[in-house]
Amino acid sequence: MLFGRDNRVEEDLARIRRANLPPDQLAALEAKEASEREAFLKDKPGAKDIFAMILAVMSLVAPYALAFIGLLLLFGWGFGWIFGS
């Protein structure tokens, strides 16, 4: 459906199911979610990972930036030579 309406329905149903759980099952579910949250936070990217991501983006962007600067310099020199400035 449009705009994730199915996803919202599923989220609402999950909230309703959670609200209707008995206290012992709710405590077990909360403990499971807490352990999953801790495992997710433990796997944060390190400094080397971030450096690798920056290097990958720069390797994609740098050739185009250098070509653009080269064209600017080439046309600037060419028009300066043609018009005698």
Backbone as a chain_set.jsonl record, in Angstrom:
{"seq": "MLFGRDNRVEEDLARIRRANLPPDQLAALEAKEASEREAFLKDKPGAKDIFAMILAVMSLVAPYALAFIGLLLLFGWGFGWIFGS", "coords": {"N": [[0.834, -1.189, 0.0], [0.218, 2.354, -0.119], [2.648, 4.598, 1.163], [3.655, 3.032, 3.278], [1.596, 1.854, 4.795], [0.899, -0.745, 5.463], [3.043, -1.485, 7.028], [2.703, 0.163, 9.238], [0.356, -0.876, 10.262], [1.193, -3.431, 11.013], [3.039, -2.695, 13.007], [1.288, -1.549, 14.874], [-0.266, -3.801, 15.544], [1.73, -5.358, 16.73], [2.276, -3.808, 18.978], [-0.176, -4.024, 20.309], [-0.265, -6.786, 20.824], [1.924, -6.951, 22.517], [1.061, -5.407, 24.682], [-0.888, -7.054, 25.689], [0.425, -9.208, 26.776], [1.274, -11.555, 29.386], [2.73, -10.683, 32.609], [5.146, -12.15, 33.18], [6.007, -13.132, 30.679], [6.306, -10.709, 29.398], [8.444, -9.576, 30.804], [10.469, -11.357, 30.064], [10.575, -10.855, 27.318], [11.368, -8.165, 27.323], [13.916, -8.441, 28.457], [15.177, -9.907, 26.455], [15.086, -8.045, 24.338], [16.692, -6.047, 25.446], [19.187, -7.338, 25.563], [19.63, -7.707, 22.821], [19.79, -5.036, 22.043], [22.1, -4.214, 23.404], [23.988, -5.846, 22.116], [23.836, -4.775, 19.552], [24.759, -2.158, 19.974], [27.326, -2.728, 20.758], [28.613, -3.437, 18.458], [29.509, -1.159, 17.096], [30.899, 0.885, 14.474], [34.443, 1.128, 14.161], [37.318, 3.384, 14.363], [38.958, 2.757, 12.209], [37.142, 1.638, 10.432], [35.511, 3.828, 9.837], [37.398, 5.515, 8.653], [37.963, 3.996, 6.383], [35.498, 4.124, 5.067], [35.345, 6.886, 4.504], [37.561, 7.137, 2.831], [36.72, 5.523, 0.697], [34.522, 6.996, -0.302], [35.826, 9.354, -1.019], [37.491, 8.361, -3.033], [35.667, 7.92, -5.006], [34.67, 10.475, -5.541], [36.85, 12.216, -5.988], [38.154, 11.914, -8.64], [36.269, 13.138, -10.372], [36.1, 15.708, -9.313], [38.745, 16.602, -9.695], [38.864, 16.498, -12.515], [36.963, 18.455, -13.144], [38.163, 20.769, -12.054], [40.469, 20.784, -13.609], [39.365, 21.222, -16.172], [38.311, 23.78, -15.775], [40.683, 25.247, -15.389], [41.93, 24.78, -17.86], [40.115, 25.894, -19.764], [40.082, 28.491, -18.769], [42.741, 29.295, -19.193], [42.8, 29.014, -21.956], [40.84, 30.863, -22.871], [41.976, 33.161, -21.892], [44.286, 33.315, -23.411], [43.207, 33.539, -25.976], [41.691, 35.918, -25.931], [43.554, 37.72, -25.076], [44.108, 38.642, -22.424]], "CA": [[0.0, 0.0, 0.0], [0.935, 3.617, -0.18], [3.25, 5.238, 2.341], [3.955, 2.087, 4.35], [0.436, 1.647, 5.657], [0.966, -2.112, 5.985], [4.053, -1.494, 8.086], [2.111, 0.772, 10.435], [-0.62, -1.831, 10.804], [1.963, -4.464, 11.704], [3.572, -2.111, 14.245], [0.178, -1.422, 15.822], [-0.597, -5.138, 16.032], [2.792, -5.787, 17.642], [2.067, -3.093, 20.249], [-1.349, -4.603, 20.97], [0.148, -8.092, 21.349], [2.835, -6.724, 23.649], [0.277, -4.914, 25.814], [-1.715, -8.144, 26.212], [1.245, -10.295, 27.303], [1.361, -11.682, 30.845], [3.937, -10.014, 33.123], [6.373, -12.943, 33.087], [6.435, -13.138, 29.284], [6.729, -9.352, 29.082], [9.785, -9.409, 31.356], [11.389, -12.128, 29.222], [10.688, -10.125, 26.052], [12.178, -6.975, 27.576], [15.3, -8.881, 28.655], [15.687, -10.276, 25.131], [15.306, -6.804, 23.597], [17.838, -5.36, 26.043], [20.414, -8.014, 25.132], [19.807, -7.387, 21.401], [20.211, -3.635, 21.965], [23.504, -4.177, 23.827], [24.796, -6.451, 21.049], [23.87, -3.82, 18.449], [25.614, -1.031, 20.347], [28.694, -3.205, 20.878], [29.162, -3.572, 17.116], [29.661, 0.137, 16.446], [32.102, 0.936, 13.63], [35.61, 1.73, 14.782], [37.97, 4.461, 13.635], [39.445, 2.23, 10.932], [35.993, 1.476, 9.551], [35.093, 5.155, 9.389], [38.424, 5.971, 7.726], [37.774, 3.25, 5.133], [34.32, 4.677, 4.394], [35.712, 8.2, 3.975], [38.462, 6.889, 1.713], [35.927, 5.006, -0.418], [33.759, 8.104, -0.878], [36.768, 10.265, -1.675], [37.977, 7.75, -4.271], [34.62, 8.087, -5.999], [34.423, 11.887, -5.82], [38.078, 12.926, -6.365], [38.406, 12.041, -10.076], [35.36, 14.11, -10.98], [36.498, 17.036, -8.841], [39.986, 16.965, -10.385], [38.537, 16.757, -13.918], [36.279, 19.749, -13.186], [39.164, 21.811, -11.828], [41.318, 20.798, -14.798], [38.644, 21.895, -17.26], [38.265, 25.207, -15.468], [42.001, 25.807, -15.659], [42.179, 24.7, -19.296], [39.322, 26.906, -20.458], [40.539, 29.803, -18.316], [43.984, 29.583, -19.91], [42.467, 29.145, -23.378], [40.163, 32.138, -23.124], [42.949, 34.225, -21.632], [45.205, 33.374, -24.549], [42.459, 33.987, -27.16], [41.26, 37.307, -25.787], [44.726, 38.524, -24.748], [44.047, 39.314, -21.119]], "C": [[0.873, 1.244, 0.0], [1.465, 4.04, 1.187], [3.413, 4.289, 3.524], [2.796, 1.827, 5.295], [0.449, 0.241, 6.251], [1.947, -2.204, 7.147], [3.477, -0.899, 9.367], [1.101, -0.159, 11.082], [0.104, -2.92, 11.58], [2.547, -3.943, 13.01], [2.476, -1.975, 15.298], [-0.217, -2.779, 16.395], [0.458, -5.648, 17.0], [2.649, -5.088, 18.994], [0.892, -3.681, 21.026], [-0.992, -5.958, 21.584], [1.035, -7.928, 22.58], [2.06, -6.265, 24.888], [-0.545, -6.027, 26.457], [-0.908, -9.323, 26.761], [1.158, -10.363, 28.828], [2.68, -11.089, 31.339], [5.217, -10.832, 32.987], [6.891, -13.005, 31.647], [6.922, -11.75, 28.853], [8.141, -9.091, 29.607], [10.814, -10.167, 30.517], [11.616, -11.417, 27.888], [11.554, -8.877, 26.216], [13.646, -7.33, 27.785], [15.935, -9.247, 27.315], [15.993, -9.018, 24.307], [16.508, -6.038, 24.14], [19.142, -6.01, 25.607], [20.685, -7.756, 23.649], [20.309, -5.956, 21.228], [21.681, -3.489, 22.357], [24.419, -4.755, 22.751], [24.909, -5.501, 19.86], [24.815, -2.661, 18.758], [27.076, -1.45, 20.459], [29.383, -3.264, 19.519], [29.27, -2.243, 16.384], [30.913, 0.142, 15.581], [33.235, 1.663, 14.342], [36.202, 2.823, 13.909], [38.475, 3.982, 12.279], [38.304, 2.051, 9.94], [35.544, 2.822, 8.988], [36.1, 5.714, 8.393], [38.267, 5.271, 6.376], [36.573, 3.773, 4.36], [34.625, 6.038, 3.769], [36.613, 8.041, 2.764], [37.698, 6.372, 0.494], [35.133, 6.12, -1.093], [34.675, 9.06, -1.609], [37.293, 9.673, -2.98], [36.925, 7.812, -5.369], [34.467, 9.537, -6.437], [35.656, 12.576, -6.41], [38.324, 12.982, -7.87], [37.523, 13.074, -10.758], [35.728, 15.534, -10.557], [37.773, 17.492, -9.551], [39.737, 17.26, -11.863], [37.851, 18.115, -14.055], [37.266, 20.895, -13.008], [40.099, 21.914, -13.035], [40.649, 21.486, -15.976], [38.546, 23.392, -17.014], [39.603, 25.875, -15.777], [42.298, 25.836, -17.162], [41.407, 25.769, -20.053], [39.722, 28.316, -20.03], [41.811, 30.215, -19.029], [43.696, 29.822, -21.391], [41.799, 30.469, -23.68], [41.085, 33.312, -22.837], [43.898, 34.395, -22.781], [44.516, 33.94, -25.79], [42.157, 35.479, -27.061], [42.378, 38.22, -25.313], [44.659, 39.252, -23.414], [45.186, 38.976, -20.27]], "O": [[2.097, 1.175, 0.105], [0.813, 3.859, 2.216], [3.314, 4.723, 4.672], [3.011, 1.602, 6.486], [0.06, 0.048, 7.403], [1.707, -2.912, 8.125], [3.738, -1.404, 10.459], [1.001, -0.224, 12.307], [-0.316, -3.292, 12.675], [2.554, -4.657, 14.013], [2.705, -2.253, 16.476], [-0.474, -2.898, 17.593], [0.124, -6.301, 17.988], [2.873, -5.701, 20.037], [0.952, -3.82, 22.248], [-1.366, -6.248, 22.721], [0.912, -8.669, 23.555], [2.364, -6.681, 26.006], [-0.865, -5.952, 27.644], [-1.488, -10.33, 27.167], [0.988, -9.337, 29.485], [3.642, -11.002, 30.577], [6.273, -10.267, 32.705], [8.1, -12.935, 31.428], [7.841, -11.633, 28.042], [8.946, -8.453, 28.928], [11.914, -9.665, 30.286], [12.741, -11.387, 27.387], [12.375, -8.569, 25.353], [14.528, -6.598, 27.338], [17.099, -8.931, 27.07], [17.035, -8.937, 23.657], [17.262, -5.443, 23.369], [20.109, -5.308, 25.312], [21.84, -7.602, 23.254], [21.152, -5.689, 20.371], [22.423, -2.736, 21.727], [25.5, -4.222, 22.5], [25.961, -5.428, 19.226], [25.582, -2.234, 17.894], [27.971, -0.625, 20.277], [30.607, -3.152, 19.44], [29.133, -2.207, 15.161], [31.892, -0.526, 15.914], [33.027, 2.666, 15.025], [35.662, 3.151, 12.852], [38.422, 4.729, 11.302], [38.476, 2.285, 8.743], [35.234, 2.934, 7.802], [35.71, 6.321, 7.396], [38.426, 5.905, 5.333], [36.617, 3.859, 3.133], [34.215, 6.314, 2.642], [36.44, 8.746, 1.77], [38.011, 6.756, -0.633], [35.076, 6.182, -2.321], [34.346, 9.529, -2.699], [37.519, 10.411, -3.94], [37.267, 7.762, -6.55], [34.162, 9.797, -7.602], [35.507, 13.449, -7.265], [38.687, 14.053, -8.357], [37.986, 13.807, -11.631], [35.669, 16.458, -11.368], [37.869, 18.647, -9.965], [40.34, 18.182, -12.412], [38.139, 18.852, -14.998], [37.206, 21.884, -13.738], [40.476, 23.015, -13.435], [41.29, 22.249, -16.698], [38.684, 24.186, -17.944], [39.637, 26.955, -16.366], [42.854, 26.81, -17.669], [41.974, 26.472, -20.889], [39.702, 29.237, -20.846], [41.946, 31.371, -19.431], [44.274, 30.717, -22.007], [42.159, 31.134, -24.652], [40.978, 34.354, -23.483], [44.283, 35.519, -23.101], [45.108, 34.699, -26.557], [42.355, 36.216, -28.027], [42.147, 39.42, -25.163], [45.125, 40.387, -23.31], [45.281, 39.46, -19.142]]}, "num_chains": 1, "name": "protein.A"}
